[in-house]
Amino acid sequence: MDSYSEIADQQLDELEARDPALYDAALTVCESIFDHPERAQSLSGAITTEQGIRMVLPVPGFPPYKVFWSTEVPRVEAVFPYDFRSR
């Protein structure tokens, strides 16, 4: 299984072209998910999607950007601005 969904790959490519600092920060979050999934899960919120529960980890310094990921085998599903308060 790939570590990144096709959607996450596209979103990260767009961030890299548009905002390299945000891209680097998002990649740091992704690496922490893969390197320390238990810790990342303890720092994450959770939402329910049609595909199941997805963990939501903020990108430090870039609110409201979040990394959405699944825990079965850590996999980044998406990276985009998200505000829990507006849901």
C-alpha positions in Angstrom: 0.0 0.0 0.0 1.2 3.5 -0.8 2.0 5.8 2.1 0.1 8.6 0.4 -3.3 8.6 -1.4 -3.5 10.0 -4.9 -5.4 13.0 -3.5 -2.7 13.7 -0.9 0.0 13.4 -3.5 -1.7 16.0 -5.7 -2.4 18.3 -2.8 1.2 18.2 -1.6 2.5 18.9 -5.2 0.2 21.9 -5.3 1.5 23.1 -1.9 5.1 22.6 -3.0 4.6 24.8 -6.0 2.5 27.5 -4.2 4.0 27.7 -0.7 7.3 25.8 0.0 7.3 26.6 3.7 3.8 25.1 4.1 4.9 22.1 2.0 7.9 21.5 4.3 5.8 21.8 7.4 3.2 19.4 6.0 5.9 16.9 5.1 7.3 17.1 8.7 3.9 16.2 10.0 3.6 13.3 7.5 7.0 12.0 8.6 6.0 12.2 12.2 2.9 10.1 11.4 5.1 7.4 9.8 7.9 7.5 12.3 5.7 7.7 15.5 2.1 6.7 14.6 1.1 6.2 18.3 2.3 9.6 19.3 0.7 11.2 16.2 -2.6 9.5 17.0 -2.5 10.8 20.6 -2.0 14.4 19.2 -4.7 14.0 16.5 -8.4 14.8 16.4 -10.8 12.4 14.6 -13.6 12.8 12.1 -15.9 10.2 10.6 -16.0 10.1 6.8 -17.6 7.8 4.2 -14.3 5.8 4.2 -14.2 5.5 8.0 -12.5 7.3 10.8 -9.7 9.6 9.8 -7.2 11.2 12.2 -6.6 14.9 11.8 -3.3 16.4 12.8 -2.6 20.2 12.5 0.3 21.6 10.5 2.1 23.7 13.1 2.4 27.4 12.1 -0.1 27.0 9.3 -3.6 27.1 10.7 -6.1 25.9 9.5 -4.1 23.3 7.5 -4.4 19.7 8.6 -3.1 16.3 7.6 -5.8 13.7 7.4 -4.6 10.1 7.8 -5.7 6.6 8.5 -4.3 4.4 11.2 -4.7 0.8 9.9 -1.3 1.1 8.2 -0.4 4.8 8.6 -1.4 6.5 5.4 -1.8 10.2 4.5 -5.2 10.6 2.9 -5.3 14.4 2.4 -3.8 17.8 3.3 -6.0 20.9 3.3 -7.4 23.7 5.4 -10.0 22.5 7.8 -11.7 24.2 10.8 -13.5 21.9 13.2 -15.5 24.8 14.6 -17.3 25.4 11.3 -18.5 21.8 11.0 
